[in-house]
Every structure is written in structure tokens, then in C-alpha cells.
Amino acid sequence: VRLGKMIKGRTKTEAGFKRVMVKIRNQEKTMEELEQEQITLKLKRDTLKNMQVEEEKMAHFNRMKILTHWRRIMRVAKKSRLNKDIQVYQQNHDREVDAKDAILQMLDRDLEEADEQYQMALRNHKIRIDQLIDIQNSRLRGLHEEFERDLQILKSEFDKEKDDINNGHDMEKTELEGMIATINEEETAKLEKLKDEFEGLREETKNEKMEELETMKHDLIKKIEQLDQDFEISFSNYVSDTDAKSAEYTKHLGQNEEASIEISQLIREMNRLREIISNWSHKKLQNSKECKERNQKLTQEKITILKHYHELKRKMTQFRQEEAKRLSNLTKNSKACMDTLKGYQKLGERILKTAELCRKLETEREKVLPFYEAETDNLEEEEPEHKIDKIDGIDKSVYNEFQLLDNFYKRYNKVLLDKVAIEKQKGSLEKENMFFKSLLKQYLDGVSVNNDVMNSSNPLLVVNNKVNLNRPPVQKLDATNQKPLIEGNMEIT
């Protein structure tokens, strides 16, 4: 018979042996004895469970008591450390407040100086603007005077040429009038001469034919008398027949004579006018040719003068535009120069403020010896100048100018080395801080009570005088993260 549960850690051989023994005993014992043994075993099991529960209660009570006492100790230590930190923070705060007060005073002083400088710069700028405006006004006055002078010259030349043209026209007009008068006199003289010749020829012909005319006249008189008689007879007959027509005929005959006389007069007038018109048309053509040539010359001169005037006007406009462009460029350059100078001023003020702040943080040694002595100074002093001249691409003047910045580079490199050292020290302190933080976390986990802490190992458990704290493993520094360093008198790359 198997009694109870198999106990952990028991070997199989022992378990089999005991089972056999219990079976044999059970066969030998009676039922009452077996029941008695089961009761005793049950009582012992209950007693052990009660003892285990009491032991757990006592252990929990003692653990809570230790934890309470340890918390009291930790509170006192934390309070003292916080008091020290508060004192340190108070001192740092006081120093920062003093530094901020000093900075505010310095900024107030700088603001007043900047305001004064701004007012001075504004006054100078206004003075320069007034000067530029005066220069522009004087230039405009000069250009206006020059334009008025050129205009007066052009007007005087134009009036002079106009007077010359008018005088030439008047002279030619008087010459033409004289020519017309002489031509009229010549024509009248020729006409009188022709009339005299005509009268003489008429008298000669009249005297020559006088006898023939007399004989013919007697014959004609006879014929006329006879014809008159016949005519009177026929006329009387005719008149009696055509009295009305004859009266109308006489009337028309008189009108015809008057019209013929008027026509002859008009023909003579027309001939005279035609001759005058032909003469005047000839003179007109001659004058038109001469005036056309003169007008062409005057038109060419006018076009030339207009071209010259437009060219001068274009040059003057171009000159004004160039001057305005130069003025705008000058204004822009002056503004850019003022902005650049303001930037330089701000940079200088910033450098001076930074220097004042750095001067407060200098040590006594730096105040006494601001520049360290380097071995390269002696080497540079001993280096001959002819070697510098032989180096290609290096100007001696530029080399000497860079030598003037040696003290600046010394100071800069010293500050840079201090910065690198501080950063390195900061990194080591951060690692140490992380290490202590991890230890403190493990310690707090050891004194606190929660499921995670109870399930994990207790870091405050001491075994063989060794604390079970999990220290972070040692890490090898990466060579690629290290910064290459050179001598203190050289710049770090």
C-alpha cells in the first residue's frame, strides 16, 4: 500500500524499498493501528503547516520592520543630501542672479551707447542726405542753365538765319520788280515804234493808190447811183414787202456791230492777258525753281538742326538717367556699407562682451600670464627669412600678417583644449553617474516590495561577504570615436 505523496528528492530505489516495507508492515498490522498511524501523520502535517504559516508571518513582520527602519535611515540621508543640494543650488542661483544683474547692467549701458551711436549715425545720415540733395539741386540748376544757354544760342542763330533769308527775299523781290518795270518800258517802246511804222506805211500806200482810187470812185459813184436807183426801187418794193423784217434786221445789225466791237476789245484784252500770263508763268517757273532749291536747302538744314537737337536731347536724357542710376547706386552702396559697418559694430560689441565675461572667469595665472610660451615661437624666431621667400605660394607680407595672430591662436587653442578636456571629463562623469544611478535603482529595488522585486533576486542579499549587485559590464572604448589631438600650440582638427 502506498501512503501519501512521493517526497521530492527521494531516489527511486529508496521509494521502492519503502513501498515494499510499508506493504509488509501493513499486512502485519491491524486496521486499528493503521488508522491510528494515519491520524498521527495528519496531526503532524497540520502542526508543520501551522508552524510554516507562523514562520512566514514572523519573516514578513521582520522584513517590514527592517524596511521601515531602513526607510527612516534613507529619509534622513536623503534629507541631508537634499539640504546640501539646496545650499549648492542656492549658491549657484545667487551667482547666476549676480551674473544676470551684471549682464543686465552691461546691456543697459550698451543700449544707451547704441542709442547715442544710432542718434549720431542718424544725424550724420541726414546731413549726408541734405548734402546729396544740395549736390543734386546744384547739378539740376547747372543743367537748366546750360539748357537755357543752348536754347538762347539756337534762337539767336535761327533769328539770324531768318533775317538773312528775309533780306535775301526782299532784295530778290526788288530786283524782280525792277526787271518787270524795265521789260514793260521796253515793250511799250516797241509798241509805239510799231505803231509809227504802221502809220507811215499806211500813208504811203494811201498816197500811191489815191489816183486809182479817184477813178474807181467816179466809176463806182456812177454804178452806185445807178444801183441806188435800182436799189431804191427794189428797196421800196422790198421795204413795202419786208418792212418789219428790215426793222428787225437793222436792230440785229446794230447789235452785231456792238458785239463785234466788244468781241474785238475782248480779243485784244485776252491777247494782252495771255501775253502777261505767259510772261508771269515763265517768271513763276523760274522763281519756283530757285525757291524750290532754296526750300530744299532750308529743309535739309531744318532736318539737320532737328537731328542735332534730338541727339542733344537724347544725350541729355541719357546723362540724367546715368546720373540718377549713379545716385541710386551710391545710395544703395552707402546703405549696404552702413549695414556692414553696423554688423561689424555688433560683432565687435559681441566680442568685447564675450571678452569681459571671459575676463571674469580667468584664473590668477591667466590674468598674470595670458599667453603661454611655446617652443614653436623660438623655432619661428630662429627661422631665417630667406627660407620663407623660397616657399612657393606664400607672400612675405601675408606671412607677417599671420604672425600677428599668434597670440590669438594661442588663446584660442588653449580654450579649445580646455573645452575638449571638459567634454572628456563630462563624459566620464556621465558614465559614473549612470553607474551610480543603476546601483541606486538596484538598491531601491532591494528595499521595495512588489511582485517584480519578489520574483527577481534580491541585490541586498550578502553571501560570503559579497553584495549581489549587478554592476554594468566593462566596455571597450571605440577607437573611431576618439578625437586626434596634437600639441597645445596647434589647432585641433
Secondary structure as GFF3:
##gff-version 3
##sequence-region A 1 493
A	DSSP	alpha_helix	12	28	.	.	.	ID=ss1
A	DSSP	alpha_helix	31	208	.	.	.	ID=ss2
A	DSSP	alpha_helix	210	241	.	.	.	ID=ss3
A	DSSP	alpha_helix	243	360	.	.	.	ID=ss4
A	DSSP	alpha_helix	364	368	.	.	.	ID=ss5
A	DSSP	alpha_helix	375	382	.	.	.	ID=ss6
A	DSSP	alpha_helix	385	390	.	.	.	ID=ss7
A	DSSP	alpha_helix	396	403	.	.	.	ID=ss8
A	DSSP	alpha_helix	406	447	.	.	.	ID=ss9
A	DSSP	alpha_helix	451	455	.	.	.	ID=ss10
A	DSSP	three_ten_helix	479	481	.	.	.	ID=ss11
###
